């Protein structure tokens, strides 16, 4: 074997160092957890957090800011991937902090597997974020999904949780099927599975139009399933409601970042030539999601279910940014539009983490605190955390000075810039409807008398983290510039 | 005084004071919370006084300008400044905040810190609205100011407070969301600028102007409120605590009217001329129809709320006559209404605190028990009815004079309500104050104490001072109003 061939065979591992590290650590943690005697699994928890910090250090130090490919172009590293991965580690760390107390109080979840599964799910999301090949996307997605199915089912004596896991699994498998079917059609039309190569072949016009459009339809359906937008949203309310809150928190936050990356990789990096086709589909998905999500949320009495419908509407709103990138073949607005969506997703994850974290903060052994009425009179019980939750709710409703306003604002300006004035008005109209149920939570906390006057008994670290989360929602609302330009910069260097 | 960021201070001192008051925590520290709030409100008022004394009334340009980049990604700036139109409202708002803190001094004993903090934070946000020269900054303050009032109505309000708070929030939000779309359109159309002053120079075609004007109209009409989107106001007023009603009537209603002057007229002058008739018609309906509605009210707060809508009808009428007299009259009416309606709601609050009723029928013969109160109440009722020598007269008279120039029948219709206005106010006054002592609740009334007396004196100085000698108020407006009219006369269609 010659030297040149040797180099060809050795992939450039730099881009994937963090993934390899997480994989190794997840296996080690799983192994060593078997030896752990400590019921609280403190060592496992600390090791998991350190792993995530280590991964962050690796990602940060190996980031070059250039687009580079490895593993025969199956894997890509760019600034967008690095940024999203760093945010992903942060999100997972926060999620694990919030969930720790909750899982310790539930016997069947208080095991090391929870942390190992979280790490495997994180690895899956990282693979999705850096995928440049349809198969890589699929592998990442399945790794994430399988870990999540197991996490939802961990509280195995809970009937709602088992039911949720079953639904999630069956519908998730269906979605994977749709996605694979779409990929195979695109493969049939272009003769390649490599995302950048697909884009090149489409540019040169050597692809069969009809099969392609069918492929795009299935691909978009699969993506819509994973994002949880109407009409592929049915699993969201049941899974959010049925899963243990700690797992709901996980599902409601980190995977949104990965799903956004998947949209960028598949639709923008791969199928930008077909933007007219998928943009039209996304408009439909987005309007339906905002409509059904916001209207159905009004009727909910369970906070997790309400937030599930709210998540549907938020993902619909986020997609608005994706539909305005290319107008009449002109991609001038692309960067503005996609970075608005990215900003939207990131701020949504931040706020969502805070709201579910608040449910966990109020929950105790044998008390889930997931009904909206469980928040009654929170202002009497703890003015500080009531204020945090209020900020989170106003942020989700899109009221300034909270970050959710600027997220909506940046997406809307992209929509108006692209000339879709009617779409902006529709979005605004549904936001107004959405405001109602967020206001209702504020009403419950501030205007009603508490039914349960016990003070909040969460450990200090969770309280501090929750306060930081709430203040971040407010501070990013007053100074949104840094994160906005970071998103724009990362996408500028990656597209 | 140049160099001192007076407007920033006027915005952030009350907000900061509010946060400090919040930190005092539970009601055990209520006296401390009250003292800190009063100090914060007074400090906020003090920093606005140089705005008047240092104001150059010979230039229509923005003064006390502060310009810093805020969100360069979208070219949004922290751009503040006041002209003759907005400067007085910053001072009025800071003044009203002091009275509100005093008005709740003994009455509010539940969550005192949060109550006062809500008003202080709102005061800062309202100052931000009046001094913002950046469209998005204006919008951000405009919407953020809904939160404190929503909470104030909802926490310290009456039995139907939840309904009123939601209605208030959602109505106003509905208007302002369309406003946001209009702002985004202007941002794109101006090639990426959020500066209101840039938008004033921006040429816009007639169709776009019409849509923009309608979007502005919805946003501001809800806030003013104009007929037929006024229904949230009586509910909000009836349920709000006294302080909330004072701020709502004295300041929050002025935001919509101010928006017409800052956005509608200068940005869409052609559409304003074309659709001015619509606004005049809506204003006349507000003046006449709502005047009669007020006549039929049995709840005093509701009566004053409807009378506020009628008075604000004069304001929008004055704007769309497009004459200096009309606009200045409307501005005077806005400030006068700030004093008078604030005082009226405070008067009702004084009675409510003692007898826990706002129904006219539950009173009668109050003068026998509360002579000092009756005298002040008389003064403000007269001002509300537009009696000469009170501030209520000046504005209405100027607007009616301007309306005569514009169209006789418009003036006639507007003037006829001087009678209705006098009728509903004085009739209420007669039923509540005069006559024999109606029942044992009235018999147990005690006259106003020193704190209430002091607040009444503050309001009375405003209402009478402005009525007897309005020139200090009008002279600062001249340049800005003339500049505005010159601008509105120029077509923007190219």
Contacts between the chains, C-beta under 8 A, distances in Angstrom:
chain1	res1	chain2	res2	distance
A	379	B	111	7.8
A	379	B	114	7.9
A	379	B	155	7.9
A	383	B	25	7.5
A	383	B	114	7.2
A	394	B	147	6.4
A	399	B	143	5.7
A	399	B	144	6.9
A	399	B	146	7.1
A	399	B	147	6.5
A	399	B	173	7.8
A	400	B	139	7.4
A	400	B	140	4.0
A	400	B	141	7.9
A	400	B	143	5.2
A	400	B	144	4.9
A	401	B	140	6.1
A	401	B	144	5.4
A	405	B	140	7.3
A	405	B	143	7.5
A	406	B	71	7.8
A	409	B	74	8.0
A	409	B	136	7.5
A	409	B	180	7.5
A	410	B	74	7.3
A	412	B	180	7.1
A	412	B	181	7.5
A	412	B	184	5.9
A	413	B	74	6.6
A	413	B	184	5.2
A	413	B	187	6.5
A	413	B	188	7.5
A	416	B	181	7.0
A	416	B	184	4.2
A	416	B	185	6.0
A	416	B	187	7.7
A	416	B	188	5.6
A	417	B	188	5.2
A	421	B	181	7.2
A	421	B	185	7.1
A	424	B	181	5.5
A	424	B	184	6.9
A	425	B	178	7.6
A	425	B	181	6.1
A	428	B	177	4.4
A	428	B	178	7.1
A	428	B	180	6.9
A	428	B	181	6.2
A	429	B	177	7.7
A	431	B	177	6.8
A	432	B	170	6.9
A	432	B	173	6.0
A	432	B	174	5.6
A	432	B	177	5.8
A	435	B	169	7.4
A	435	B	170	6.5
A	435	B	173	5.9
A	436	B	166	7.3
A	436	B	170	6.6
A	439	B	150	7.4
A	439	B	166	6.2
A	439	B	169	6.1
A	439	B	170	7.7
A	442	B	150	7.7
A	442	B	151	7.7
A	443	B	154	6.2
A	443	B	162	5.9
A	443	B	165	7.3
A	443	B	166	7.4
A	446	B	151	6.0
A	446	B	154	6.1
A	446	B	155	5.6
A	447	B	154	4.4
A	447	B	155	6.0
A	447	B	161	6.8
A	447	B	162	5.6
A	447	B	165	7.4
A	480	B	71	6.1
A	481	B	70	7.2
A	481	B	71	4.7
A	481	B	72	6.3
A	481	B	73	5.8
A	484	B	71	6.9
A	484	B	73	4.6
A	484	B	74	7.9
A	485	B	72	7.7
A	485	B	73	5.2
A	488	B	73	6.6
